Amino acid sequence: MKFGPENNLKQNIYFQLFFWTALFLFGTARNYGENNGSISSEILIYNFCHWIFQIAGANFIYSVLIRNFFDRKKYLKFLLSLIFSLYFLSVINRVFIVYLAEPFFISVPQDSFFNIFTDIGYLWTHYTFPIISGAFIFISVMFVIRYKEEKENTAKLLKEKAELELKSLKSQLNPHFLFNTLNNIYSLSLSNSEKTSESISRLSDMLDYILYKGPKNGVQISEELAVIDHYIALESLRYSERRLKINKTITLNPTASIPPLLYLTLVENAFKHGAGKTTGHADIKIDVSTDGAYSFFRIQNTYENDENNDSEGIGLKNIERQLRLHYGDDFILKVSKENNIFKVEIKTPVAL
């Protein structure tokens, strides 16, 4: 767990105070029960001395050994360092008790430094084991906290990444729409067409949708279809009735929703790579339907020259990425080409 300089440091201090106080009280209560409801001051002092080195040992093992060796997969160095550290901490703990603590409350012969350093069995039983037991509990709790924190951080980063990517996708699409529609209006204005004002009104509605609905995570399909109607009307101004034929079939659940600009991008692609690159008659068919669980969008357009057909470009790649970011794997995107007909089908859950 990585603690920051302010709030996280406070959280670490509060956690350590709570944890080690609880551990000391638990050990005291256990000794109280083992001594038939009584506990001497000597036992409390011994417990306190061991408790100090449990705190020091556990924090040293976690913050230094685990962070520098275990987390970096230097397992042999970690094991050797752990053995040496436990031995050194046990020796220091025993020296502290024998030469600093015991003279204040008990009069007994003091062990020599040689005996302290060489009596491995006594060190292990009375000093190393208490340090290990306290450190094991502390490190286990710290690993649980670290796992939870890393999982939350990962989820947060993934969410931020998805939001940034969605914003990036939308920023790629929006200028494309503006470019096409402004070109159409410009062509009408040159010919002083009476439909110029109507086109400006439709463009205004589209801009309102893109600016205010585009940044949202979801919109009702009916709202998206209304903007698609404006877009089709703007594009249709460029073609005669015999030149372009559009069929729409709508069977809609009014509560169904999708990511904004999802269907509009496919309609724009159909015009750009279908009617826009066809010298003769062009057909575009749109079918939108919903059932209790899923929404279905199908669009197909005719095209003439397969070499110039770039329908697999930025638009469809962005569509697939948006679908994956919003729905994970719970969607279907099918793209097919047959007999000069390009077809795209999308199946998504009714609710985002």
C-alpha positions in Angstrom: 0.0 0.0 0.0 1.4 3.4 -0.9 0.3 6.1 1.4 0.3 9.8 0.3 1.8 12.6 2.3 -1.4 13.9 3.8 -4.7 12.0 4.1 -3.2 8.6 3.4 -0.6 9.2 6.0 -3.3 10.0 8.6 -5.2 6.9 7.6 -2.0 4.8 8.0 -1.4 6.3 11.5 -5.0 5.7 12.6 -4.9 2.2 11.2 -1.7 1.3 13.0 -2.9 2.8 16.3 -6.1 0.8 16.1 -4.4 -2.4 15.0 -1.6 -2.5 17.5 -3.7 -1.3 20.4 -6.2 -4.1 19.6 -3.4 -6.6 19.4 -1.9 -5.6 22.7 -5.3 -5.7 24.4 -6.0 -9.1 22.9 -2.6 -10.5 24.2 -3.3 -9.0 27.7 -6.8 -10.5 27.8 -5.4 -13.9 26.8 -2.8 -13.8 29.6 -5.5 -12.6 32.0 -7.5 -15.7 31.1 -4.5 -18.1 31.3 -3.7 -16.8 34.8 -7.2 -17.4 36.3 -8.4 -13.8 36.2 -5.2 -12.1 37.3 -2.2 -10.6 35.6 1.0 -9.2 37.2 2.8 -6.0 36.4 5.8 -8.0 35.3 3.8 -9.7 32.6 2.4 -6.4 31.4 5.9 -5.0 31.1 7.2 -8.0 29.2 4.2 -7.9 26.9 4.8 -4.2 26.3 8.4 -4.8 25.4 7.6 -7.5 23.0 4.8 -5.4 21.6 7.2 -2.5 20.7 9.4 -4.9 18.7 6.4 -6.5 17.1 5.5 -3.1 15.7 9.0 -2.3 14.6 9.5 -5.8 13.1 6.2 -5.9 11.2 6.7 -2.4 9.7 10.3 -3.1 8.8 9.4 -6.4 7.1 6.5 -5.0 5.2 7.9 -1.5 4.3 11.5 -2.5 3.6 11.8 -6.3 2.8 8.5 -6.9 1.1 8.6 -3.6 -0.9 12.2 -3.9 -2.0 12.6 -7.6 -2.5 9.4 -9.6 -2.4 7.3 -7.2 -4.6 10.3 -7.1 -7.1 10.4 -10.9 -7.2 13.8 -11.1 -5.5 12.7 -14.0 -3.4 16.1 -15.4 -2.4 17.2 -11.9 -1.2 13.9 -11.5 0.6 14.3 -14.9 2.4 17.8 -14.3 3.5 17.1 -10.7 4.6 14.0 -11.9 6.5 16.0 -14.6 8.4 18.8 -12.1 9.3 16.3 -9.4 10.3 14.3 -11.7 12.5 17.5 -12.8 14.2 18.8 -9.3 14.7 15.4 -8.0 15.9 15.1 -10.9 18.4 18.6 -10.2 19.8 17.9 -6.5 20.1 14.6 -7.3 21.8 16.3 -9.6 24.3 19.1 -7.1 25.0 16.4 -4.4 25.5 14.5 -6.5 28.1 17.6 -7.9 29.9 19.6 -4.7 30.2 17.0 -1.9 30.1 13.7 -3.2 31.2 14.3 -5.9 33.8 16.6 -3.8 36.1 13.6 -1.6 36.9 11.3 -4.3 38.2 13.2 -7.5 38.9 16.6 -8.5 40.3 18.0 -11.5 38.4 21.4 -12.4 37.0 21.8 -10.9 33.5 22.6 -13.1 30.5 25.9 -12.4 28.8 25.9 -11.0 25.3 27.5 -14.2 24.2 24.5 -16.2 25.5 22.0 -13.8 24.1 23.6 -14.1 20.6 24.1 -17.9 20.7 21.0 -19.2 22.4 19.0 -19.7 19.2 16.3 -21.9 20.7 15.5 -19.5 23.4 15.5 -16.6 21.0 13.2 -18.4 18.6 10.7 -19.4 21.3 10.5 -16.2 23.4 11.4 -13.5 20.9 11.3 -14.4 17.3 8.0 -16.2 17.4 6.1 -13.3 19.0 7.6 -11.0 16.3 6.6 -13.4 13.5 3.1 -13.8 14.9 2.4 -10.1 15.2 4.0 -9.4 11.8 2.1 -12.1 10.1 -1.3 -10.7 11.2 -0.2 -7.1 10.4 1.1 -8.0 6.9 -1.9 -10.1 6.1 -4.2 -7.2 6.9 -2.0 -4.8 4.9 -2.1 -7.1 1.8 -5.9 -7.2 2.0 -6.0 -3.4 2.2 -3.5 -3.1 -0.6 -5.4 -5.5 -2.8 -8.6 -3.6 -2.2 -6.9 -0.3 -2.9 -5.2 -1.5 -6.1 -8.5 -2.9 -7.3 -10.2 0.4 -6.7 -7.4 2.3 -8.4 -7.5 0.0 -11.4 -11.2 0.4 -11.7 -10.8 4.2 -11.4 -8.1 4.2 -14.1 -10.1 2.1 -16.4 -13.1 4.3 -16.0 -11.0 7.5 -16.6 -9.5 5.8 -19.6 -12.9 4.9 -21.0 -14.2 8.4 -20.5 -11.2 10.0 -22.1 -11.4 7.5 -25.0 -15.1 8.2 -25.5 -14.4 12.0 -25.5 -11.7 11.4 -28.1 -14.0 9.3 -30.2 -16.7 12.0 -30.1 -14.2 14.7 -30.9 -13.2 12.8 -34.0 -16.8 12.4 -35.2 -18.3 15.8 -34.5 -16.1 17.9 -36.9 -16.8 15.4 -39.6 -20.6 16.0 -39.3 -20.1 19.7 -39.3 -17.8 19.6 -42.3 -20.4 17.8 -44.5 -23.5 19.7 -43.4 -21.8 23.1 -43.8 -20.7 22.1 -47.3 -24.3 21.3 -48.2 -25.6 24.7 -46.8 -22.8 26.5 -48.6 -23.9 24.9 -51.9 -27.5 25.9 -51.3 -26.6 29.5 -50.5 -24.7 29.8 -53.8 -27.8 29.0 -55.7 -30.0 31.2 -53.5 -32.2 28.2 -52.7 -35.3 28.7 -50.6 -34.3 25.6 -48.7 -31.2 27.4 -47.2 -33.1 28.6 -44.1 -34.6 25.1 -43.6 -31.1 23.6 -43.8 -29.8 26.1 -41.2 -32.6 25.2 -38.9 -31.9 21.5 -39.2 -28.2 22.1 -38.7 -29.0 24.1 -35.6 -30.9 21.2 -34.2 -28.0 18.9 -35.0 -25.5 21.2 -33.3 -27.7 21.4 -30.2 -27.8 17.6 -30.1 -24.1 17.2 -30.6 -23.1 19.8 -28.1 -25.6 19.0 -25.3 -26.4 15.3 -25.9 -23.1 14.1 -27.4 -21.1 14.4 -24.1 -23.7 12.2 -22.2 -23.3 8.5 -21.8 -26.6 7.7 -23.2 -29.7 9.1 -25.1 -33.0 7.7 -26.1 -33.1 6.1 -29.5 -36.0 8.4 -30.5 -33.7 11.4 -29.9 -31.0 9.9 -32.1 -33.5 9.1 -34.8 -34.8 12.7 -34.8 -31.3 14.0 -35.5 -30.9 11.3 -38.2 -34.0 12.7 -39.9 -32.3 16.1 -39.9 -29.1 14.7 -41.3 -31.0 12.7 -44.1 -32.9 15.9 -45.0 -29.7 17.9 -45.3 -28.0 15.2 -47.4 -31.1 14.6 -49.6 -31.0 18.2 -50.7 -28.0 17.3 -52.9 -29.9 14.5 -54.8 -33.0 14.2 -56.9 -35.7 11.8 -56.0 -34.7 9.5 -58.8 -31.1 9.6 -57.8 -31.6 8.6 -54.1 -34.1 6.3 -52.5 -34.3 6.0 -48.7 -36.5 3.4 -46.8 -37.0 3.5 -43.1 -38.7 1.0 -40.8 -39.1 1.9 -37.2 -40.5 -0.3 -34.4 -39.4 1.4 -31.2 -39.5 1.0 -27.5 -39.5 4.6 -26.3 -37.4 3.9 -23.3 -34.6 2.2 -25.2 -31.2 4.1 -25.1 -27.9 4.0 -26.9 -24.6 6.0 -26.8 -25.1 9.3 -28.6 -24.0 9.6 -32.2 -23.9 5.8 -32.6 -26.5 5.4 -35.3 -25.8 8.8 -36.8 -22.3 7.8 -37.6 -23.5 4.8 -39.6 -26.0 6.8 -41.5 -23.3 9.3 -42.3 -21.1 6.5 -43.6 -23.9 5.2 -45.8 -24.2 8.6 -47.5 -20.4 9.2 -47.7 -19.5 5.8 -49.1 -22.8 4.9 -50.9 -24.7 7.8 -52.5 -21.7 10.1 -52.3 -19.6 7.7 -54.5 -22.4 6.5 -56.8 -23.0 8.1 -60.1 -26.3 6.3 -60.7 -29.2 5.4 -58.5 -28.4 4.8 -54.8 -30.5 3.0 -52.2 -30.2 3.4 -48.4 -32.4 1.2 -46.1 -32.6 1.7 -42.3 -34.4 -0.7 -40.0 -34.6 0.1 -36.2 -36.4 -2.2 -33.8 -36.4 -3.1 -30.1 -37.7 -6.0 -28.0 -37.8 -6.5 -24.3 -34.0 -6.8 -23.9 -32.2 -5.6 -27.0 -32.2 -2.9 -29.7 -31.4 -3.7 -33.3 -30.1 -1.2 -35.9 -29.6 -2.3 -39.5 -28.5 -0.1 -42.3 -27.5 -1.0 -45.9 -26.4 1.0 -48.9 -25.6 0.3 -52.5 -22.2 1.2 -53.8 -20.4 1.0 -57.2 -16.7 0.8 -56.9 -15.4 -1.6 -54.2 -11.9 -0.2 -54.5 -13.1 3.2 -53.5 -15.4 1.9 -50.8 -13.8 3.0 -47.5 -16.6 1.9 -45.2 -14.1 0.1 -43.0 -12.4 3.4 -42.1 -12.4 5.6 -39.0 -16.2 5.5 -38.6 -16.7 1.8 -38.1 -13.6 1.4 -36.0 -14.9 4.1 -33.7 -18.3 2.4 -33.5 -16.8 -0.9 -32.5 -14.6 0.8 -29.8 -17.6 2.8 -28.4 -19.7 -0.4 -28.3 -16.9 -2.2 -26.4 -16.4 0.6 -23.9 -20.2 0.9 -23.2 -21.3 -2.7 -23.3 -18.2 -4.8 -22.8 -18.9 -8.1 -24.8 -22.7 -7.8 -24.6 -23.2 -6.5 -28.2 -23.1 -7.7 -31.8 -21.6 -5.8 -34.7 -21.9 -7.4 -38.1 -20.5 -5.9 -41.3 -21.1 -7.6 -44.7 -20.6 -6.8 -48.4 -22.5 -8.7 -51.1 -23.7 -7.8 -54.6 -22.6 -4.2 -54.2 -24.6 -3.9 -51.0 -22.8 -2.8 -47.8 -24.7 -3.8 -44.6 -24.1 -3.0 -41.0 -26.1 -4.6 -38.1 -25.8 -3.7 -34.4 -27.5 -5.4 -31.5 -27.2 -3.7 -28.1 -29.0 -4.0 -24.7 -32.1 -1.8 -24.4 -30.6 0.0 -21.4 -27.1 1.2 -21.0 
